[in-house]
Amino acid sequence: MALPNELWGHIFLHLDYPSILRCKGVCRGFNNIITESAEIQYHGELAMDGMLDTGTSSLSVKDRLALLRERRSAWDNLQWKLFPPQDIPGAYLAYNFVGGIFGIVQDDNVFTAMTLPTTTSEGSKKSHQLDFAPRNFAMDPTQDVVIFLAEITMQVLRYHLIFSMAPHPHSESPRILVHPEERPQECVIQIIDDIFALACSTEDDTELWIRIWNWKSGERIHERILTGPDARADSFTLLSSKAFLIGVASGSGYIGIWNLDSGTEVSRLCFPELIAGELEDAAVDASPYFAQPWPDGVFMTSPEKRIHVFSLSYWEDEAEISLRAHVLNELLLSYAKPPTINLSLDPVQVRWEDWGPRNTRVLLIDSSNDDVRSLAHSSFSDGLRTLLPLVDGESYLHILDFNFPRKLAENTKTPESSAASTTFRDPTTISYPQLFRTDIITSLPYTMHKRVFPLADSYPDVLLSERHIIAVLDDVDPAQIHTMAI
């Protein structure tokens, strides 16, 4: 017996994105029901873009769908509004760019937080004189929290973000004391939900200290010291509030995935096997994680829909080879669960051939580019988008979008677009028989958008957020932030 269209519409709203696509191809009737319903289109296109509805917007479904498509089109066409540069007076120690909030610590211990302008709103700025010397910091604007690592005492301080700098009301203590065995050379700080992680490596990269707390209760959840010739803080990142990973540059190298509930390493995803040379560095950059929706947001990136980029540096006969391996967060999380049966209690070893070729995209990066390494340790990813490093002598900005394939919505390219796009479905082959046992063939699909970048000649550090591309120029006095709002 035939069902009324209204009932079919309710059924489609309970389907995931791939199932909606399949239903569109079943018959003309199903296709019409889906394409004529703004609610079904919005439900499907949110999933297609790796987004979630925040549930806080007063906009109608039709208006939310229009806004979603407008944002998608702006990214596909790299349509940005360039704002006048903002000066950064004096020297700075560290900066962080998360969700449209740019925070910076200057060498006189002044912390400045800037809400960058968008196409519909003006920006704002607030500075505070700190009574301690911060070394590094992390922030989650959706929780209104910034966490500083102090220089001398190695205290981790938690403060209210941007305006007040008061102790965070959800934290039971204003500080956590950290007592490393010796002064670390490099430190990485990350926040996911109520979990705060501090990874520090020694100057000779022989020890990596990892400490993870619940920043609200102050409870220490995990502590570990790893030793090795390439124990680096920039090889650490949180996957979720339940797992973290470490890129290990030992032998052919691997990704070690740790489960916080069990406190053990559960999986090792091996990198391509070497027959000569060595893997010198396995740094990782991950898209930011937001604990909750923005107060005025309509939609937000799904926590699972994030990209991790591994910057792999190899040496062979005094020649450096730099690769970038792009891996989806969903895949890494699938290896973060403890196996149901593992009598040895050792991590499960997964060969590159069994996980890498179909689930990653490995690209060769120009190793003569002096900025590849520094950019690889910045926030150059957001959601499923990531930047390629600027190459000396080129004027284009390249953005890789791993939110693929898109089949539910119409093509958003516009005739007047100044950006060019290329979709890569065929595998990429990297052949170095003198280094790797076999060719590196990877096939994770993506689309590359490129556009002439007005600041390419200045060779800035370029960062992404959901609605911004920013360029930090530190070779001018004073240093400058250039904002391009999408």
Secondary structure, DSSP 8 states (H G I E B T S, - for coil): ----HHHHHHHHTTS-HHHHHHHHTT-HHHHHHHHT-HHHHHHHHHHHTTEEE-S---S-HHHHHHHHHHHHHHHHTT--EE---EEE-S-EEEEEEETTEEEEEETTSEEEEEE---SSS--EEEEEE-SS-EEEEEEEGGGTEEEEEESSS-EEEEEETTTT--B-TT-SSSEEE---SS--SEEEEEEETTEEEEEEE-TTS-EEEEEEEETTT--EEEEEEEESTT--GGGEEEEETTEEEEEE-STT-EEEEEETTTTEEEEEEE---BSSSEEEEEEEEE----SS--TT-SEEE-TT--EEEEEEEEEETTEEEEEEEEEEHHHHHHT-S--S--TT---EEE-HHHHHHHHEEEEEE-TT-TTHHHHTTS--EETTEEE----TT--EEEEEE------SS-----TT---EEEEE-S-EEE--TTTBSS-EEE---EEEEEEE-TTGGG--EEEE-SSEEEEEE-SSSSEEEEEEE-
